[in-house]
């Protein structure tokens, strides 16, 4: 990368030295450095398929190679009605095989010849070991005129030379294709073959005099012909194990079994290479200045975090097989359960397994129990463990005894992967939806006051919409006694105060309030590209959060469910104290309510697509609309990324939620837990109980 920057700077200096200012004004530079320097990608992969096999064998090929190769395109004669999702398919509109081969090569010339150095063509009934193809290409020079694959004699033997048999795939260099390009039309007019691979081979030999080769500069194009009904796991041939391609593959299941077989081979090679490198590092470290201390344990893992002050010292947690002595709620001891229990069990099993690997066949060790366990999370390395194990040791003669053994283990952090995300902008308008019931009216004044200062006065690109929820009785009396009359008056007041602002509202009559039913009504009244923020009346909305709502909600990709900061009940948090005017984000004032899923950001198009997918289940059981919330709907039916994260800019006042017993058990339980955990911290509740007991005793 540094060399590219230096070369680019040199080009600039060269231009300024030899051109006048007027010449430079008219000089047009390439948009990218890679374009100016003629840099290309290494390998293009074209898969030859058909409308009858693209949904079976084509999908299997895509699943086995697309994660390993950067560019994979499927070429077919005519499209099937349903093209598999996630596959780049090019249809030529004709089922004639040689015509399709001609069109495929022409398509390469028209679109990709200047972007890749090597072009690999393979049929959809062939398994390709993608990493081996990449390795082969990496060792070949791009300026060679090379036609590489499985050489075959032409049918009838009338023509001299050899073509590459299409069943095993073949490689073509860009240099060779550029030489062939002027003669491609001639080849189409002189079709003398019945098979596309023979036709292409005849064309290459006629106009470039280049034959297919199976070996070049010491590099072999290994391939293997698979027998009928062959089981890959039972193939023991070294020729098979080293193959780049395997043909013919009879069905998708066999393709996946081949992929598993070759993946296991490559994985074992990687493990062997790691073990070899670890031994070399240990051997070399002996002669280093610090001796064996220069090689950190485990070999290849980052050294431990070094604190710069006593405040940065990492904390060790003590645990047994049943309990842990460092609890989230601050209690001194709690039951080991869930993923923590699974983690401890897995670490102990791994320790026993590794000890047996080390001492077999002389000794065999069995776990009796865990004496002591310690763990800490190192942000540089991962999770570290120290275990004191009581073991039963059995020797080869069958004699046994009980011993204690201390072991150290590290569960390293996995490699960080950057996931490509679609582009989003902070300019999107947010439509904020606030459902209101009779019990929520008292919070509207504070909501409008805060929203006016955060949005109306700053011209924030957001629209506040109220959803008035009436039960059937309240709806009948709306003309005589509108329960939301005061709220509508407040809305009119703010609209007069801010002439450019409109606060729309929608009325809904229902016996059973449901997020999905509400959104069904709102969704129909807005365009498909609308970004919704579904909130509650006690939510404090500001610009900081709205920007994160815009950035974390990605159309046709991701929905966002923020975790708001919930104030504790002020009568508990500030018992016998004056309630503060503003609440800070501190642990004694509130908590991040992980049990609440009321707030959500999503696009209307994503909501509509998800509702369509759940239509079949709704027809069978209409009550599903009342028993699940929007979070569960997106998780079960959308296929989108459901992003859930702590959101410090989203603040919510304390209020007791009326939990609907008609909701599903999980949703109802979450609501109840949210109410309980929102009362106060453990220490605050304990102090209230203590004072109550003291009062009763006196």
C-alpha positions, 0 to 999 in steps of 0.5 A: 500500500505504501508503494502505491502512494509513493508511485501516485505522488511520483506521477503528480510530480512528473506531470507538474514538471512537464506540463504547463498550467494550461495543459494541467487544467484540461488534464483529467485524472482517473477517479481511483488510484487503482484505475490509474495504475492499472490494478485488477482483481485476481480471479473471476469465476463463471459457472455454466448452468441451466434453467433446470439445474440452477435451483439445485446444483447452481445453489449448491455450487454457490453455497460452497464457493461464494464465501471463498471467492470474490466474484462468482457469476452464473451463466444460463440460457434462459431464466427459471421463473424463480432465480435463487436469492443472492446469486448474480445470474446472466441469462443469454436467452437461448438454450443452445450450448455453444451459443451460450458459450460464445455469449459468455465469453463475449460478456466477459469481453464486454464487462470484465476483461479489464478488471481481472487477471484470470478467468475460471469457468466451471460447470454446475455439476463440478465441485471446486475447492475454491481456496486451492484455485486461488492458491494456484492462480496466486502462483501464476504470472498474469502476463502468460498466455495460459489455457489450463485444465484437464487436456483432452484429445478432440473427438475423432482425432482429426485436429491436432492439439488438446482442449480443456475438458469442461467437466473439470473446469479450466483457467484462462489468462487475461493475456490469452483472452485479449489475443483471442478477442478479435477472432471471437466472431470468426469462431462463432461462424465456424462452429464445427463442434457439438460441445461448448468446451471443444468449440472454445478449445478449437477457437483458442488453438486455431487463432492463438496456437495455445493448447490446454495444459495440465501442468505449468512451471511446476504447478499441477491442475489436479482433478478427480473423476468421481465414480457413480454413487461414490461416498467422499468420506470413503475415498482414500486416494491421494489423487482425490485428496489433492484435487482442485476439482471433482466431477461429476457431482450427481446431486446437491447432497453429494456437493455438500458432502464433498465440501465438508470433506475438503474443508476438514482436510484444509482445517486439519492442515491449518491446525498442523501448520499452527502446531508447527509454528508454535514449536518453532516459536518455542525453539527460537525463544530459547536463544532470545534475550529474555529466554522463554519469557519472550514467547507469551503463553499461549503462543500466538495469542496477544500478551496480557493487558498491563494496567497503568494504575491500580484502577485498571487492574483486571478483576478475577471472578471466583466460581464453583460448578454451582455458584459464582461469587460476582453477580450482576446485581451486586449480591455476594453469591448467586447461582451459576446458570445459563450461558455462564454454567455452560461456559464453566462446564465447557472449560472443565471438559476442555481441560480434562481433554487436553490433560488426557492428550498430554499424558496418554497412553501412560495415564488416564485422568477423570474429573472428580470435582472442581475445587476452585475456579477463577476467571477474568476477561482480558480485553486484549486476549479474551477470557482467562481461566485458572482451575484447581481440579480434583482428578482420578489418575489411572495408570496402564496397570489399572492402579488409581489415585486422587490428585489435585492439578492446577491448569490455566486456559484462555478462550481467545477473542475471535478475529474481528470481521468488518461486515459491509453495511449499506450506506445511510444518511442522517438527513432522513425524516423520522416519523415519531409515533406516540400511542396514547391511552386514557392513563397516559394523558398526564405525561403529554404536557412534559413530552410536548414541552421537551420535544418542542425545545429539542425539535420544534425550536431547532427545526429537527427533521422529524414529525410527531404523530399521536395515536389516540386509543379508545376502547369501545365505550370511550369511542361511543362517548367521544362527541359528549366526553372526548377523553383526549380533548385536553391533549388535542387542545395542547396540540393546537396550542403548540401548532399556533406557537410554531406556525411551521409545525404540524402535529397529526393525530390518528384515532383508533378504537380497540378492545385489545391494544396491540403494537401490530394492529396500530402499525397496520393502520399507520403503515397504510397512511405513509409511503413505503420509504417512511422511517418510523420511530415507535416510542412511548409517551414517557420517552425523552426524544432528542437530536442525538438519538434521532441521528442514531435511529437514522444510522441504525435503521437500514432499509431492507437490511436492519431494524433498531430496538434501543434499550432506554435508560429508565428512571427508578421510582422516585419514592424509592430512589429518593426516599425521604429526600427531595426529588431532583429536577433532572435525573443523571445517568447513574446507577442509583437513579435508574437502569437500562431496561433490557426487558422493555421493547416498546421503542423501535426504529424501522422503515415502512417497507420492512414492516410491510414485507414482514407483515406479508410473511406472517399473513399465513400464520395470521389466517390460521390464528388471528389472535397472533396479532394480539399476543406478540409485539413488533420485536417478536414479529421482526425476529420470527418473520423478517430475516433482517438484522435485528439490532439491539443496543444500549442507548444512553440518549434515550431517557424515559421517566418512571411509570408503571406499565399496565401489562396485558395478560392476553399477550404471549407468556414471554411478552407478558413476563417481560412487562412484569419484570420491567415493572419490578426491576424499575422500582429501584436498585437492590440496595434501595429496596433493601433499605426500605425493607430494613426501615419497615422491619425496624418500624414494625419492631418498635 
